[in-house]
């Protein structure tokens, strides 16, 4: 306050503005404290983003909770998003589409067995899907197998083609995690040729895994797998410039490890997929949705309305 009134005493300035010197110093201290808190939070957010490159605001705040407790800091959800916005740290989702499902084939298609059931624990329902990963004008294809209860990725494979043999590698990885004598497991996928192939179906039947497939093109019939694809690609993979298939395999391995062991999951009450899967913890699904990007849109619209009319 004094910088703009050189030669004027603080006591006079305070009396002019109707505040006490004590209130002035308290306000100055509070502003400094808030600035320090914001700088600390922004620094930690940037540290987290070194690994979780496009982790969204909600997930960041969940992941920051231990840090906030350790440093005796607190911040509300809206204030946190305002802080991210002010520091240009909000991440907006990317949208793109590339077809990976080839369901127009002669092979046998199986009915949907999971329409009216919920997973009761790990290794009750596995959901599978094939998605693409574009880098440097080249496409790679990733097969994921995810446990519908714990959300843990139990099998994965990346290749430069969509052949069934590559998808089968993800299944083999997942089956290695099963304990002897397992029962009641359902494998759910779309009706793509990779999942209907004789090699894939035979591998499932050999392990006595029930086969379930979507009945139409509705993504909601395989919602968990679709959601996983969006998270892995949107938060991690799209920011990598892949030089080769070997490089792609290395990056995907690291990303899966982050997802399973370091990324809290909202539908697991912010627990980690690996924790739920290994410990078979009972969970209650919670969903908290609020679009913080609408605030940017609203501000933009208000600014447009306030612009002077030219001409």
N, C-alpha and C positions, 0 to 999 in steps of 0.2 A: 504494500500500500504506500510506503514512504517514497518509493523510487520516483513517483511522479510529482512529489511535493518537496523538493530539496529545500533545506533551511527551515522547514516546519517541524515542530516537535511532534512526537507520537501522541502525547497527551492531547494536543490541540486537534490533531487529525481524528482521534477517537471521539472527542467531544463533538466535532462537526458531523460525524456520521452516526452519532448516538449510540456508540458502543464503548464498553469499558476496555482498558488495556488488558485486563485478564481475559476477556472474551476474545480479543484480537489474538493474543498468544495461543489461546486454546484452539482457535480456528486455524491458525498457522500450523500448529502441531498436528491437527487432525488432517489437514490437506497433505502435509508431508508424509504422514503415516499411510494415507490412502495411496499416494503415489508409490511409496515403497512396496506396499502390498501388490499393487497392480504390476509393477516391474517384476516382482518375484514370481507372480502367477504367469505372466507372459513368458518369462524365461523357462519356467518348467513346462509350459505348453509346447514351446519350441523343442525342448529336450525330448518330450514324448513323441512329437511329430517326426523326429529323426528316424524312428522305427515305424511308427504308425502314421504314415505320410499323409493320409487324408482322413484320419479319424474325425468323426463329427463331434459337435459341441457337447451333446448329451453324454456321449461315451467318454469324452475328455474329462468332463466334470466328475463322472463316476470314478474314473481312474485317478483323478486328483485328490479324492477324499482322504486317503492315508497321508498324503503330503500336506493337505490343509490341517489335518489333526496334529501332525508332528510339529507344524510351525504355528499352531494356535491361530489359524486364519479361518475366515468364513466368508462365503459369497453366495448369494442366491442365484438361481438358474437364469433369470432374466438379466441380472447384472453381469453375470458371466458372459452371456451371449452379447451384451452390449460391449463388454471389454474385447471380445474376439472381433466384433465388427469394427470397433474403433482402430484396432491394430491390424486390420485386413487379414484376419486369421479364420474367418468363416469359410467353410468348404462347401461349395454347391455341387450337387450330384451331376455326373455326366450321363447322358443318355445316348445310346447307340444300339444298333440291332444287326445281328448276323445269324442267319438260320443254321442251326446245327442238328435239328431233328429231321430224320428221314423216315416218316411213318408210312409212306406209300410203298409197301413191299408185300411180298407173298407170305412171309413167315408168320407163325402163330402169334397172336396177341392175347394177353391174359387180362382177366377182369380186375377192377379196382377193389382191393380187399380192405383198404384203410379208410373208406369214406366215413364210416360211422364209429371209428374207434380212436382212442387217444393212446399214445405210448405210455406204458406203465412203468418203464424203467429202461436203463441202457440195454442195447441189443434186443429190443423188442421190434422196432421198426427202423430200417435203414432207408434213406432216400438217396437216389442217384440222379445225376444229371451230367450232361456234356455241355461245356460252354467254350467260347472262343476267347483268345487273348491276342490283340493286335499290337504289334510293335515294329516300328520301322518298315511299314508297308508290307509286313509279313504276318500271316496268321498262325498261331499255335492253338492247340485244342486241349482242354483240361477236363479230365473225368474226375468227379468228386463223388465220394460216398460218405454221407453224414448220418450220424445217429440222431433220430428225430427227438429223442428225449433229452439227451445231454448237449446236443448241437455240436458235438465233437466231430471233426473230420477224421474218419477212421481209415479211409483209403483215398489215394489220389494218384494221378498220372498225367503228365503233359507230353504231347507228341506234336509232330508237324503234319499229322493227318487224322482223319476221323474213323480209322479202321477199328473193327471190333476187338482185335487183338490188344490194342492199346487200352481200351476200356476194361478189358479183362484183367490187365495188370493192376488197376485200382481195386478191383474186386479181390484179387489174390492178397493184396496188402491188407484189406479190411478183414478177410477171413482169418488171417494169421493172428488177429487180436482176440478171436473167439476161444473160450475155454472148452476143453473136452466135455462132451455131454450136453452142450447148449441145446435149447429147444424153443420153439415158438417164434423164431425170428422171421420177419417179413421184409423182403426187398422190394421197394417201390421205385418205379421209374416211369418215364414216358414210353411211347411205343416205337422209339427209334430202332433202326435196324441193328444197331450195336447191342442193344439189350435183348433183342429177339433172336439173335444169332444162336446157332446150335452150340457153339463153344461156351457162350455166356450162360445160357439156360442150363446146360449140362453141369457146369460148375456149381450153380445154385442148387440144383437137385441133388448133386452128390453130397452137399453139406446139409441137406434136408432144410433148405431155406425156402419158404413160401414165396411165390412170385406174384407181384401185384403191379398193375400198370394203369396209367391214366386212360380215360375212356374217350376224351376229346382233346381239343387243343387249348383248353382253359388252363392258364398258368397256376390257378388256385388249386388245381388237383395235385400239384407238386410244389406247393408254396414254399416249404422250408428249403428245398434245394434251390429254387429260384432266388430266394432271399440270400442264401449263402453266396451264390454267384455274384450278386450285386455288391455284397460286402467285400469279398475278396478282390474283385476287379476295381470297384469304385474307391476303396480305401487304400489299396496297396498296388496292384499290378500295373495300372495304367501309367504310373509315373516312372516305370523302368524302361530303359532303352536296351532291349535284349539283343545280344550279338550273335547268339547261337542257341541250338537246342540244349546243349550242355549248360549254358548260362541260364536258360529258362528253368531247367530242372533245379539248379542251385537256388535260384530266387524263390521258386514255388515252395521248396522245402522250408526255407527260412520263414516265409509268409505263413504257411500252415502252422508252424511252431508258434508264431506270434498269436495267431487266431486261437489256437487251442489252449495256450498256456499264459497269455498275457493280455488278452482283450476281454474285459467284462461284457457279459451278454445281458441285455435288458430282460429278455424272456426267462432268464435264469436268476432273476432278482440280483443281477449284476455279479453273479459268480462266474467262474471260468469254466468253459466246457470240459476241460480235463478234470477239474475238481469234481464236477457232477458225475462224470462218466466213471472215474476210478473209485469214488467213494459211494456211488449210488445214493446220493443225497436226494431226499424228497423235495420237490420244488412246486411252487405255486406260481403260475404264470401271471405277470403283471404287464400292462401295456400303458405307456405314458406317451401321448402324441401331442405335439404342439409345433406348428410351423413357424419357426423364428425367421425364415426368409421373407415371410409376408410383410414383416416390419420394414425391410428394405424397399419392397414394392410400394407400400403405403407412403413412405417418405418420398420416394421418387415421384409418385402421383401428386402428392401435395406440393412438391417443388415445381412440377409442371404447371399446376393451377396458379401458383404465385408469380409465374413469369409475366412480365409486362407484355401487352399485345403490341406487336410492331406494326408499323404502317399507319 
